[in-house]
Amino acid sequence: MKHICLSIIGFGVVGQGLAELLTTKQALLRHDFGLEVTLISVANARHGFIYREDGLDIPTLLELAAARRPLTEHPGIQHWAHPLDGLQATGGDVLAEATGTNLRDAEPGMSHIRAALAQGMHVITANKGPAALAAQELFALAQQHAVQLRMESTVMAGTPVLSTIREGMAGTSVSAIRGILNGTTNYILSAMSTGRDYREVLAEAQALGFAEADPTADVEGYDALAKILILAFLVFGRSLKPADVFRQGITSITGEQVRRAIENDRRIKLIASLVSHPENDTLEAKVVPIELPLSDPLSRVDGVMNAITIHSDTLLEVTVIGPGAGRIQTGQGLLADLLAIAHTQ
């Protein structure tokens, strides 16, 4: 039986989703994967970092979080006010970094990941900030310390995109990627195709929890842009900056444009794309609304679903469709990465 001591920093929706899966799938992990995972530490911004060498009780943690009570009420723990201090003092085998995405300087996730890698911990992350802004640096640091850095959840939550391209499609030469990488904008555009108004649908999406109170990151294309930066490095080995991506959101799309597209047997979708131009060694990166013909599989992906089409030499087109957000769905991406690390130990 393999044994992994796990630390989760960022015990919000995603961190709790992973913790819940560790409980509900404990028997499966033991039976099918020969793996025992002990959650030794957890941290959030409000309550700091808690640690128990023999392991924390996950149901107790989830109950405390649901009741908005301090995690420090867990019995028998050591406590640090700052997560980074606690992580450096206690370590572990794997860090699951699940703090919120910050596309300005990627903190505090960047510091957490750097510290974990530097002290020989593997890292799995759902945080788009460090992955989008500093993937090259972080992968080099992981290699330097002979550990793994995995980030499946950063692109389409638990839907296997990165592992499909990097492992399932190993040996292919990818020439382009096109995707619907944001569920909020896809929900809005799908609803507008039935004749509804943008503002009405946005308000509904916010009420349903599909959109934030400030929806800028989604509707202006910044969330999809971050995912394009991640894919640019992991698939094409190119470190792009946000300014290298041509970005246009959906806020200027009118009902008339949507109706006209439908009359022409087309659908408007916010498409994030990367196209390699080997003749001049460039990588074209865009996030823009595009009218797609109904023959394009991406045109038929509706609601909050995500999808990505990978163009390559040997497989031509491969399209992966699945959820791109959600507590359990994103937790599943972290769990898959954890199992991939355990498999190599």
Phi, psi and chi 1 to 4 in degrees:
 res  aa     phi    psi   chi1   chi2   chi3   chi4
   1 MET       -  123.2 -175.3   75.8   69.0      -
   2 LYS   -79.0  149.1  -64.0  178.2 -179.1  177.3
   3 HIS  -130.1  127.6 -176.4 -145.6      -      -
   4 ILE  -122.0  129.6  -75.8  179.9      -      -
   5 CYS   -94.8  118.4  -69.2      -      -      -
   6 LEU  -110.9  141.1  175.3   69.4      -      -
   7 SER  -118.3  135.0  173.8      -      -      -
   8 ILE  -116.1  117.9  -59.9  176.9      -      -
   9 ILE  -110.3  119.9  -62.9 -174.9      -      -
  10 GLY   105.5   81.7      -      -      -      -
  11 PHE  -103.7   51.7 -156.1   61.7      -      -
  12 GLY   -95.6 -143.2      -      -      -      -
  13 VAL   -57.3  -49.2  171.2      -      -      -
  14 VAL   -72.1  -47.0  174.1      -      -      -
  15 GLY   -59.7  -40.5      -      -      -      -
  16 GLN   -68.0  -33.7  -68.7  173.7   41.4      -
  17 GLY   -61.8  -43.4      -      -      -      -
  18 LEU   -64.0  -44.8  172.8   59.5      -      -
  19 ALA   -60.4  -40.9      -      -      -      -
  20 GLU   -62.4  -41.9 -177.3  177.4  -26.6      -
  21 LEU   -64.5  -35.8  -72.7  173.5      -      -
  22 LEU   -62.7  -30.3  -67.6  176.0      -      -
  23 THR   -80.9  -51.0  -64.2      -      -      -
  24 THR   -69.4  -25.1   58.5      -      -      -
  25 LYS  -109.1   18.1  -66.2 -174.3  175.3  -70.3
  26 GLN   -58.0  -45.4 -175.8 -179.6   58.9      -
  27 ALA   -65.3  -40.7      -      -      -      -
  28 LEU   -64.2  -41.9  179.3  142.4      -      -
  29 LEU   -61.6  -39.6  -64.9  178.6      -      -
  30 ARG   -70.3  -46.8  -71.6  171.7  174.4  167.6
  31 HIS   -75.2  -47.5 -177.9  -90.2      -      -
  32 ASP   -87.2  -27.5  -69.7    6.5      -      -
  33 PHE  -119.3   -3.5  -63.6   93.0      -      -
  34 GLY    57.2   42.3      -      -      -      -
  35 LEU  -127.6  131.7  179.0   63.3      -      -
  36 GLU  -115.9  119.3 -175.0   77.1   41.9      -
  37 VAL  -107.5  123.9  179.6      -      -      -
  38 THR  -109.3  119.8  -59.1      -      -      -
  39 LEU   -83.7  104.8 -178.4   59.4      -      -
  40 ILE   -95.5  -19.8   59.1  169.5      -      -
  41 SER  -152.6  150.5   57.7      -      -      -
  42 VAL  -144.0  146.4  162.5      -      -      -
  43 ALA  -145.4  148.0      -      -      -      -
  44 ASN  -142.1  169.2   62.7   19.8      -      -
  45 ALA   -66.3  -31.5      -      -      -      -
  46 ARG   -79.3  -40.4 -179.2  178.9  -59.8  177.5
  47 HIS  -110.4   -1.0  -53.3  131.0      -      -
  48 GLY    80.1 -152.1      -      -      -      -
  49 PHE  -115.6  125.8 -174.9   99.3      -      -
  50 ILE  -117.3  146.6   64.3  169.4      -      -
  51 TYR  -142.1  139.1  168.1   80.3      -      -
  52 ARG  -141.7  117.4 -174.1  168.3  179.9  -92.9
  53 GLU   -57.6  -38.0 -175.6  177.2    4.0      -
  54 ASP   -82.5   -1.8  -66.6  -25.3      -      -
  55 GLY   108.7  143.8      -      -      -      -
  56 LEU   -89.0  151.6  -60.7  163.6      -      -
  57 ASP   -87.0  112.0 -177.1   69.7      -      -
  58 ILE   -64.6  -44.5  -66.8  176.5      -      -
  59 PRO   -57.1  -38.1  -28.5   37.2      -      -
  60 THR   -63.6  -43.8  -61.9      -      -      -
  61 LEU   -61.0  -43.5  -69.7  172.0      -      -
  62 LEU   -66.7  -37.0  -66.3  174.0      -      -
  63 GLU   -65.1  -43.2  -72.6  174.9   11.9      -
  64 LEU   -62.0  -44.1  -69.3  171.7      -      -
  65 ALA   -65.1  -41.9      -      -      -      -
  66 ALA   -63.8  -34.6      -      -      -      -
  67 ALA   -87.9    1.8      -      -      -      -
  68 ARG    55.9   36.1  -63.3 -174.4  174.6  -84.1
  69 ARG   -97.6  155.4  -70.3  160.9   55.0 -166.7
  70 PRO   -60.5  135.8  -22.8   33.2      -      -
  71 LEU   -63.0  -21.3  -61.9  179.4      -      -
  72 THR   -67.9   -8.0   50.3      -      -      -
  73 GLU   -75.4  -11.1  -69.8 -175.1   14.5      -
  74 HIS   -62.0  131.4 -172.7  -66.5      -      -
  75 PRO   -69.2  148.6   22.2  -31.7      -      -
  76 GLY    70.1   30.3      -      -      -      -
  77 ILE  -106.2  158.9   55.9   97.8      -      -
  78 GLN   -99.1  150.1  -65.9  176.2 -104.6      -
  79 HIS  -131.9  138.8  174.9 -110.6      -      -
  80 TRP  -125.0  137.6  -73.8 -100.3      -      -
  81 ALA   -67.4  -33.5      -      -      -      -
  82 HIS  -112.2  125.6  -58.5  -69.5      -      -
  83 PRO   -53.5  -39.4  -29.4   36.9      -      -
  84 LEU   -63.5  -39.5 -172.4   58.0      -      -
  85 ASP   -63.7  -43.0  -67.0  -20.8      -      -
  86 GLY   -65.0  -41.8      -      -      -      -
  87 LEU   -62.5  -45.3  178.5   67.0      -      -
  88 GLN   -67.3  -28.1  -69.1  173.1  -34.4      -
  89 ALA   -81.3  -26.7      -      -      -      -
  90 THR  -114.9  -31.9   59.5      -      -      -
  91 GLY    65.8 -144.0      -      -      -      -
  92 GLY   139.3 -176.0      -      -      -      -
  93 ASP   -89.6  -41.2  -62.0  -46.1      -      -
  94 VAL  -137.3  137.0  178.9      -      -      -
  95 LEU  -105.2  128.9  167.7   66.0      -      -
  96 ALA  -100.4  107.8      -      -      -      -
  97 GLU   -96.4  112.8 -145.0  -63.4  -32.2      -
  98 ALA  -131.7   29.3      -      -      -      -
  99 THR   -73.6  168.9   58.1      -      -      -
 100 GLY   -67.9  152.2      -      -      -      -
 101 THR   -74.3  132.1  -67.8      -      -      -
 102 ASN  -129.9  109.7  167.3    8.4      -      -
 103 LEU   -90.4    7.0  -68.1  178.2      -      -
 104 ARG   -84.9  -57.6  -66.4 -177.7  -58.0  -83.5
 105 ASP  -134.1    6.2   59.0   12.4      -      -
 106 ALA    67.0   12.0      -      -      -      -
 107 GLU   -89.2  153.5  -66.9  -65.4   -6.7      -
 108 PRO   -86.6   -2.5   34.3  -37.2      -      -
 109 GLY   -57.8  -37.7      -      -      -      -
 110 MET   -58.4  -46.5 -178.3   81.9   83.9      -
 111 SER   -65.6  -38.2  -67.7      -      -      -
 112 HIS   -61.8  -46.3  -61.0  153.3      -      -
 113 ILE   -67.6  -44.1  -66.8  174.1      -      -
 114 ARG   -57.9  -45.8  -79.1  177.0  176.4  148.9
 115 ALA   -63.7  -43.6      -      -      -      -
 116 ALA   -63.8  -47.1      -      -      -      -
 117 LEU   -62.4  -41.7  -65.2  173.4      -      -
 118 ALA   -64.9  -26.1      -      -      -      -
 119 GLN  -102.0   19.4   61.7 -165.9   77.9      -
 120 GLY    81.8   22.9      -      -      -      -
 121 MET   -95.9  141.0  -64.7  176.9   69.6      -
 122 HIS   -70.2  155.0  -57.3  -72.2      -      -
 123 VAL  -131.8  133.5  173.8      -      -      -
 124 ILE  -119.3  141.1   57.2  179.0      -      -
 125 THR  -145.7  147.4 -175.4      -      -      -
 126 ALA  -110.5    4.5      -      -      -      -
 127 ASN   -87.0  114.2 -172.8  -22.0      -      -
 128 LYS   -71.7  -25.8  -66.4 -175.8  -72.3  -68.9
 129 GLY   -57.3  -62.1      -      -      -      -
 130 PRO   -59.3  -38.3  -24.5   35.6      -      -
 131 ALA   -66.2  -37.6      -      -      -      -
 132 ALA   -78.3  -36.9      -      -      -      -
 133 LEU   -96.8  -21.0  -59.7 -176.7      -      -
 134 ALA  -146.1   33.5      -      -      -      -
 135 ALA   -58.7  -43.7      -      -      -      -
 136 GLN   -60.1  -47.1 -175.7  171.5   16.2      -
 137 GLU   -61.3  -44.8  173.4 -157.1  -26.7      -
 138 LEU   -71.0  -38.1  -64.7  175.9      -      -
 139 PHE   -68.1  -34.7  -85.5   98.4      -      -
 140 ALA   -65.7  -38.8      -      -      -      -
 141 LEU   -66.5  -40.1 -173.3   59.6      -      -
 142 ALA   -62.2  -43.4      -      -      -      -
 143 GLN   -64.3  -40.0 -175.3  175.9   30.1      -
 144 GLN   -59.7  -35.1  178.0 -175.4  -18.3      -
 145 HIS  -103.4   12.2  -67.3  -82.3      -      -
 146 ALA    56.3   43.4      -      -      -      -
 147 VAL  -129.1  170.2  -68.8      -      -      -
 148 GLN  -103.2  146.3  -66.2 -173.7   51.0      -
 149 LEU  -124.0  118.9  169.6   60.9      -      -
 150 ARG  -127.9  144.7  -61.0 -176.1   68.4   93.2
 151 MET  -145.9   42.0   49.0 -174.3   65.2      -
 152 GLU   -52.1  -42.7 -175.7   66.3   74.6      -
 153 SER   -69.9   -8.5  -67.3      -      -      -
 154 THR   -76.6  -17.3   60.2      -      -      -
 155 VAL  -105.9  -57.1  176.5      -      -      -
 156 MET  -134.8   46.4  -83.6  173.7   56.2      -
 157 ALA    54.5 -125.2      -      -      -      -
 158 GLY   -87.7   -6.3      -      -      -      -
 159 THR   -68.1  123.9  -57.2      -      -      -
 160 PRO   -75.4   94.3   27.6  -33.4      -      -
 161 VAL  -101.2  -56.8  171.9      -      -      -
 162 LEU   -62.8  -43.1  -60.4 -179.8      -      -
 163 SER   -69.1  -32.5   55.6      -      -      -
 164 THR   -62.6  -46.6  -66.1      -      -      -
 165 ILE   -72.2  -47.9  -61.5  172.3      -      -
 166 ARG   -80.8  -26.7  -57.7 -172.4   77.3 -163.2
 167 GLU  -116.2  -52.5  -63.6  160.8   18.6      -
 168 GLY   -66.0  -31.0      -      -      -      -
 169 MET  -108.9   23.4  -65.6  178.3   64.5      -
 170 ALA   -56.3  133.7      -      -      -      -
 171 GLY    99.3  -16.6      -      -      -      -
 172 THR   -81.2  159.8   65.3      -      -      -
 173 SER  -107.9  108.3  -66.3      -      -      -
 174 VAL   -80.6  128.5  176.3      -      -      -
 175 SER  -104.3  -25.3   57.1      -      -      -
 176 ALA  -161.0  155.5      -      -      -      -
 177 ILE  -136.0  134.1  -69.8  173.4      -      -
 178 ARG  -132.9  135.8  -58.8  179.0  -57.3  118.7
 179 GLY  -154.5  155.4      -      -      -      -
 180 ILE   -97.0  102.5  -62.7  169.9      -      -
 181 LEU  -113.6   12.7  -59.6 -178.8      -      -
 182 ASN  -138.9  118.2 -178.3  -91.6      -      -
 183 GLY   -70.6  -32.8      -      -      -      -
 184 THR   -62.8  -50.3  -60.4      -      -      -
 185 THR   -66.9  -34.4   50.8      -      -      -
 186 ASN   -68.6  -37.1 -158.2   45.2      -      -
 187 TYR   -61.8  -45.2  178.9   85.3      -      -
 188 ILE   -64.6  -48.3  -68.2  171.0      -      -
 189 LEU   -66.0  -36.1  -69.1  172.2      -      -
 190 SER   -63.4  -43.4  -62.3      -      -      -
 191 ALA   -68.2  -38.0      -      -      -      -
 192 MET   -63.6  -26.8  -72.1  178.4   69.4      -
 193 SER   -69.2  -13.0   70.4      -      -      -
 194 THR   -95.1    6.5   66.1      -      -      -
 195 GLY   100.4    5.1      -      -      -      -
 196 ARG   -86.2  158.9  -61.4  177.9   62.4 -169.4
 197 ASP   -84.2  146.7  175.7   71.9      -      -
 198 TYR   -55.6  -50.6  169.2   82.4      -      -
 199 ARG   -64.4  -38.0  -66.5 -172.5 -179.2  -80.7
 200 GLU   -63.1  -44.6  172.3 -162.2   -9.0      -
 201 VAL   -69.9  -38.8  177.9      -      -      -
 202 LEU   -60.5  -44.5  173.2   58.9      -      -
 203 ALA   -61.0  -39.3      -      -      -      -
 204 GLU   -65.5  -42.9  178.3 -178.1   83.1      -
 205 ALA   -61.7  -38.7      -      -      -      -
 206 GLN   -66.6  -40.8  -70.7  169.6  -38.0      -
 207 ALA   -65.0  -33.1      -      -      -      -
 208 LEU   -85.3   -6.3  -67.6  171.2      -      -
 209 GLY    86.4    7.5      -      -      -      -
 210 PHE   -80.8  -22.0  -62.2  150.7      -      -
 211 ALA  -129.4  146.8      -      -      -      -
 212 GLU   -75.6  164.2  -59.9  -70.5  -19.2      -
 213 ALA   -57.9  -39.9      -      -      -      -
 214 ASP  -104.3  100.9  178.3   -0.2      -      -
 215 PRO   -86.2   10.6   34.5  -34.9      -      -
 216 THR   -53.2  -46.6  -56.4      -      -      -
 217 ALA   -58.1  -35.5      -      -      -      -
 218 ASP   -81.0  -58.6  -66.8  -38.4      -      -
 219 VAL   -73.0  -21.0  -61.1      -      -      -
 220 GLU   -94.7    1.9  -65.5  -67.5   -3.5      -
 221 GLY    88.4    7.1      -      -      -      -
 222 TYR   -70.5  -35.7  -69.6  105.0      -      -
 223 ASP   -63.2  -47.2  176.5   70.5      -      -
 224 ALA   -64.0  -35.8      -      -      -      -
 225 LEU   -60.5  -43.7 -178.3  150.1      -      -
 226 ALA   -59.5  -40.3      -      -      -      -
 227 LYS   -68.9  -33.5  -64.7  170.2 -178.9  177.9
 228 ILE   -65.7  -38.6  -83.2  -64.2      -      -
 229 LEU   -62.6  -39.7  -64.0  178.8      -      -
 230 ILE   -64.8  -46.6  -64.8  166.9      -      -
 231 LEU   -65.6  -34.8  -72.2  164.7      -      -
 232 ALA   -59.2  -41.7      -      -      -      -
 233 PHE   -77.9  -47.1 -179.6   76.7      -      -
 234 LEU   -72.0  -29.1  -68.8  178.9      -      -
 235 VAL   -99.1  -41.7  179.1      -      -      -
 236 PHE  -108.6   -4.6  -64.6   96.9      -      -
 237 GLY    67.9   25.8      -      -      -      -
 238 ARG  -113.4  129.1  -55.9  -66.6  -73.2  -95.4
 239 SER   -93.3   97.9  -67.0      -      -      -
 240 LEU   -94.3  156.8  -58.8 -177.0      -      -
 241 LYS  -105.3  158.1  -61.0 -176.8 -175.6  -52.9
 242 PRO   -51.2  -36.6  -30.5   37.2      -      -
 243 ALA   -68.1  -15.9      -      -      -      -
 244 ASP   -79.9  -10.1  -63.7  -34.2      -      -
 245 VAL  -102.9  124.7 -177.3      -      -      -
 246 PHE   -75.4  120.5  179.6   80.8      -      -
 247 ARG  -125.5  133.5  175.3 -166.0   54.4   79.5
 248 GLN  -143.6  128.8  179.8 -176.7  -23.8      -
 249 GLY   -85.5 -161.8      -      -      -      -
 250 ILE  -109.8    1.9   67.5  166.3      -      -
 251 THR   -65.4  -21.6   54.2      -      -      -
 252 SER   -93.4   -2.2   61.8      -      -      -
 253 ILE   -72.8  126.6  -60.3  -65.1      -      -
 254 THR  -100.9  160.4   65.6      -      -      -
 255 GLY   -59.5  -34.7      -      -      -      -
 256 GLU   -64.6  -41.3  176.7   58.5   31.2      -
 257 GLN   -61.8  -42.1  -72.7  175.6  -69.5      -
 258 VAL   -64.4  -44.8  173.8      -      -      -
 259 ARG   -63.6  -41.5  -74.7 -170.0  -67.4  -86.2
 260 ARG   -64.2  -38.4 -169.3  162.7   56.1 -115.4
 261 ALA   -63.5  -42.3      -      -      -      -
 262 ILE   -63.1  -41.1  -68.5  172.7      -      -
 263 GLU   -60.9  -27.6  -70.0  171.1   -1.4      -
 264 ASN   -96.9   18.5  -67.0  -36.4      -      -
 265 ASP    57.2   45.0  -68.7  -31.9      -      -
 266 ARG  -134.1  163.2  -55.3  173.2   82.9   85.2
 267 ARG  -131.9  139.2  -63.8  -69.2 -176.4  -88.2
 268 ILE   -87.8  125.9  -63.1  178.0      -      -
 269 LYS  -133.3  147.2  -61.9  -68.3 -176.8 -178.1
 270 LEU   -82.2  109.6 -175.5   66.6      -      -
 271 ILE  -108.4  124.4  -60.7  -62.7      -      -
 272 ALA   -96.5  130.3      -      -      -      -
 273 SER  -142.1  151.2   64.6      -      -      -
 274 LEU  -131.4  127.6  -68.9  165.0      -      -
 275 VAL  -129.2  122.9  179.7      -      -      -
 276 SER   -84.0  134.7  174.8      -      -      -
 277 HIS  -120.5   84.3  -62.7  -74.0      -      -
 278 PRO   -63.8  -22.4   19.0  -29.3      -      -
 279 GLU   -64.2  -29.5   67.1  -81.3    2.8      -
 280 ASN  -126.5   18.5   54.9   10.6      -      -
 281 ASP    54.0   48.5 -168.1   31.6      -      -
 282 THR  -124.1  159.3   59.9      -      -      -
 283 LEU  -125.9  114.3 -176.0   63.7      -      -
 284 GLU   -86.0  125.4 -179.0 -177.5    6.2      -
 285 ALA  -125.3  129.1      -      -      -      -
 286 LYS  -143.3  151.4  -67.2 -178.0  179.1 -179.8
 287 VAL  -133.5  103.7  176.2      -      -      -
 288 VAL  -146.5  150.8  -68.1      -      -      -
 289 PRO   -72.4  133.3  -10.8   25.4      -      -
 290 ILE  -133.9  142.5  -65.2  176.6      -      -
 291 GLU   -83.2  117.3  -69.8 -171.7   15.1      -
 292 LEU  -106.1  139.4  -61.5  177.6      -      -
 293 PRO   -69.5  154.7   25.9  -34.3      -      -
 294 LEU   -64.9  -15.5  -65.1 -179.0      -      -
 295 SER   -73.4  -15.6   58.4      -      -      -
 296 ASP   -83.0  123.4 -169.8  -42.0      -      -
 297 PRO   -57.7  -27.1   15.0  -27.1      -      -
 298 LEU   -68.2  -24.5  -62.6 -178.7      -      -
 299 SER   -67.6  -21.7   72.2      -      -      -
 300 ARG  -101.8    9.7  -59.4 -171.6  -65.2  -85.0
 301 VAL   -92.0  113.3  177.5      -      -      -
 302 ASP  -119.5  172.5  -70.7  -34.9      -      -
 303 GLY    69.0 -145.1      -      -      -      -
 304 VAL   -88.8    5.5  -64.8      -      -      -
 305 MET   -68.8  151.7  -64.1  -65.3  -80.7      -
 306 ASN  -112.1  162.4  -77.0 -163.5      -      -
 307 ALA  -159.5  154.3      -      -      -      -
 308 ILE  -144.7  137.3 -168.9  166.4      -      -
 309 THR  -113.5  125.6  -63.6      -      -      -
 310 ILE  -107.7  124.2  -54.2  111.7      -      -
 311 HIS  -100.7  127.4  -58.7 -100.5      -      -
 312 SER  -143.5  173.0   70.5      -      -      -
 313 ASP   -72.5  -42.9   56.2  -12.6      -      -
 314 THR   -93.0  -28.2   52.2      -      -      -
 315 LEU  -108.5    1.6  -63.6  176.5      -      -
 316 LEU    57.6  -87.5  -59.2 -176.4      -      -
 317 GLU  -129.3  129.0  -68.0 -173.1    9.1      -
 318 VAL  -123.9  125.1  173.1      -      -      -
 319 THR  -115.0  128.8  -60.9      -      -      -
 320 VAL  -114.3  127.0  179.6      -      -      -
 321 ILE  -123.2  136.1  -58.6  172.4      -      -
 322 GLY   178.0  179.2      -      -      -      -
 323 PRO   -67.1  144.2   23.6  -32.5      -      -
 324 GLY  -114.1    8.2      -      -      -      -
 325 ALA  -161.5  171.9      -      -      -      -
 326 GLY   123.7  150.2      -      -      -      -
 327 ARG   -58.3  -58.6  168.8 -172.8  169.1  112.6
 328 ILE   -74.4  -37.0  -66.2  -60.8      -      -
 329 GLN   -62.4  -44.0  -67.5   85.4  -12.8      -
 330 THR   -72.6  -36.9  -50.8      -      -      -
 331 GLY   -58.4  -35.8      -      -      -      -
 332 GLN   -63.2  -37.5  170.4   58.0   41.0      -
 333 GLY   -62.9  -40.7      -      -      -      -
 334 LEU   -65.7  -41.2  -71.6  169.0      -      -
 335 LEU   -62.6  -42.7  178.7   60.7      -      -
 336 ALA   -60.9  -40.4      -      -      -      -
 337 ASP   -66.5  -38.7  -81.6  -15.9      -      -
 338 LEU   -61.9  -42.3 -177.2   63.3      -      -
 339 LEU   -67.5  -35.7  -70.8  170.0      -      -
 340 ALA   -63.3  -40.3      -      -      -      -
 341 ILE   -66.4  -45.0  -72.1  171.0      -      -
 342 ALA   -60.4  -34.6      -      -      -      -
 343 HIS   -63.8  -28.0 -179.4   70.1      -      -
 344 THR   -93.6   -4.4   62.2      -      -      -
 345 GLN   -83.8      -  -60.0  -52.9  -65.7      -
